[in-house]
Amino acid sequence: MTATTTNTPPNTPVTRSTFDDVIVPTYAPSTLVPVRAKGLDLWDQEGRQYLDFTAGIAVTSLGHCHPDVVHTLQQQAEKLWHVGNGYTNEPVLELARSLVAATFADRAFFCNSGAEANEAALKLARKYAAKNGHTHKTRIISCENSFHGRTLFTVSVGGQPKYTEGFGPLPADLTHIAFNDITAAREAMGNDVCAVMVEPVQGEGGVMPATTEYLQALRELCDQHGALLIFDEVQCGMGRTGQLFAYMGYGVTPDILTSAKALGNGYPVGAMLTTNTVAAAFAVGTHGTTYGGNPLAASVALTVLRTINVPSFLLRVKHASKTLILALQGLVQEFPHMLAEVRGSGLLLGVQLTATYAGRAKEMTKAAEEQGLMLLIAGPDVLRFAPALIVTDEQIQEAATRLRRALATLV
Ligand SMILES: *Cc1c(COP(=O)(O)O)cnc(C)c1O
């Protein structure tokens, strides 16, 4: 700060220009500053209401300020916040037991974000090969257009070169293949591969579901070559597809699964799930993180898991998905020169823009915001819909109405 700069007093309302002054410029947030929210309703500083179809990027899947989640956090906040990894705690054990009981996994590792969950998975895969004497097995295969986080390892495994530019030297022995291309996977596979990492539904990369045949082929290739199959379910897990985890709908079981985003409904927490055999490659001291599975995060995640992992809840996600798909297909018919197709799974849906409107997804979300609807993009040409899983049919119709008004301004 220079001598002539005056400090903004702490009680001055934040605005976009305050943001530009004091935050490292990695984001370009909207001018709307959210101040409070409930369910799918969100209000800005002026008291304007918005329908939130972003869920904080597929995070607040039970909606904002879900009463049970708020209650859990308040209760735990008065009991025990943090103890460090020299001690375990009751919520983390219960959360691990519940995740293990609900999935293929035998063991869980907890951290604070999706990137960290994937970092743990990738390190574990390399360690697993090394520990079993396969020191030549260091290569990791992942998909073009995939997104696995922003640590140097995960961003390098992620298949978007623009995100690694200028960060070199990057971790070595990484191969990127076209998504959903079985032939490419066969060609890339070899005995030097320790793991294949894939999102069952690519989120950031344009809302692209894997085909069942593709995931089955990856499973077979991994088995043939002694490689681990890692599913990154940071975005598509925790009920988003109408299954607790997407792999369950595909009937293809990974060796390692990562979760984050919706796991804490906004309270930062991530998890890596795996089998006893694979977990045995890690020992005391080989990996860790200070906050991982602290009582606050674990108790919140436990409540989220118990709420989502209920057959009637997941069934409702599938019904809401059908309603939203129909509403979006209706808009594709109304605006055929703008919108090309609807795709995705459960309540992770994308609308591909036509070639005429290529690159204009951001502009459309801006127009939607002006009509009181918050939306995401997935790349420059795809509108992404990831509402809280508790979304009602009425809210879906209202979102379609607001989006119709927004699109009409861009014709
Ligand atoms: C968001 C995301 C990540 C990264 O999670 P962070 O919590 O931002 O580190 C990783 N993988 C997928 C599929 C994601 O959508």
PDBQT file of the ligand as one rigid body, heavy atoms in Angstrom, charges set to zero:
ROOT
HETATM    1  C1  LIG A 501     -14.461 -28.912  -8.382  1.00  0.00    +0.000 C 
HETATM    2  C2  LIG A 501     -13.790 -30.159  -8.817  1.00  0.00    +0.000 A 
HETATM    3  C3  LIG A 501     -12.529 -30.517  -8.320  1.00  0.00    +0.000 A 
HETATM    4  C4  LIG A 501     -11.724 -29.607  -7.424  1.00  0.00    +0.000 C 
HETATM    5  O1  LIG A 501     -12.334 -29.420  -6.189  1.00  0.00    +0.000 OA
HETATM    6  P1  LIG A 501     -11.847 -28.203  -5.266  1.00  0.00    +0.000 P 
HETATM    7  O2  LIG A 501     -12.649 -28.374  -4.016  1.00  0.00    +0.000 OA
HETATM    8  O3  LIG A 501     -12.126 -26.952  -6.005  1.00  0.00    +0.000 OA
HETATM    9  O4  LIG A 501     -10.401 -28.399  -5.035  1.00  0.00    +0.000 OA
HETATM   10  C5  LIG A 501     -12.004 -31.729  -8.706  1.00  0.00    +0.000 A 
HETATM   11  N1  LIG A 501     -12.655 -32.539  -9.526  1.00  0.00    +0.000 NA
HETATM   12  C6  LIG A 501     -13.872 -32.233 -10.023  1.00  0.00    +0.000 A 
HETATM   13  C7  LIG A 501     -14.568 -33.200 -10.927  1.00  0.00    +0.000 C 
HETATM   14  C8  LIG A 501     -14.464 -31.028  -9.699  1.00  0.00    +0.000 A 
HETATM   15  O5  LIG A 501     -15.646 -30.698 -10.227  1.00  0.00    +0.000 OA
ENDROOT
TORSDOF 0
